[in-house]
Amino acid sequence: MRILKAQEVAQKTSMSVSNIRRLAREGKFPKPIPLTENRSGWLESEVDEWISNCVRKHHAGGKYAP
């Protein structure tokens, strides 16, 4: 189990950090895990699952994963 920094998630998803945070607040992306008072991170497995869902939806004719 690996925890990714915001920048690592941005690189992995090709989205900006601000967009990732907004999607997480809206419930459309995995929520970050608080690590300290000022830091948070994402479980790599949850990010990978979200990406897989995007790919599955694309192959099924959809635009993107909710």
Secondary structure as the mmCIF struct_conf table of DSSP 4:
data_model
#
loop_
_struct_conf.conf_type_id
_struct_conf.id
_struct_conf.beg_label_comp_id
_struct_conf.beg_label_asym_id
_struct_conf.beg_label_seq_id
_struct_conf.end_label_comp_id
_struct_conf.end_label_asym_id
_struct_conf.end_label_seq_id
STRN STRN1 ILE A 3 LEU A 4
HELX_RH_AL_P HELX_RH_AL_P1 ALA A 6 THR A 13
TURN_TY1_P TURN_TY1_P1 SER A 14 SER A 14
HELX_RH_AL_P HELX_RH_AL_P2 VAL A 17 ARG A 25
TURN_TY1_P TURN_TY1_P2 GLU A 26 GLY A 27
BEND BEND1 LYS A 28 PHE A 29
HELX_LH_PP_P HELX_LH_PP_P1 PRO A 30 PRO A 32
STRN STRN2 ILE A 33 PRO A 34
BEND BEND2 THR A 36 ASN A 38
STRN STRN3 SER A 40 LEU A 43
HELX_RH_AL_P HELX_RH_AL_P3 GLU A 44 HIS A 59
TURN_TY1_P TURN_TY1_P3 ALA A 60 GLY A 61
BEND BEND3 LYS A 63 TYR A 64
#
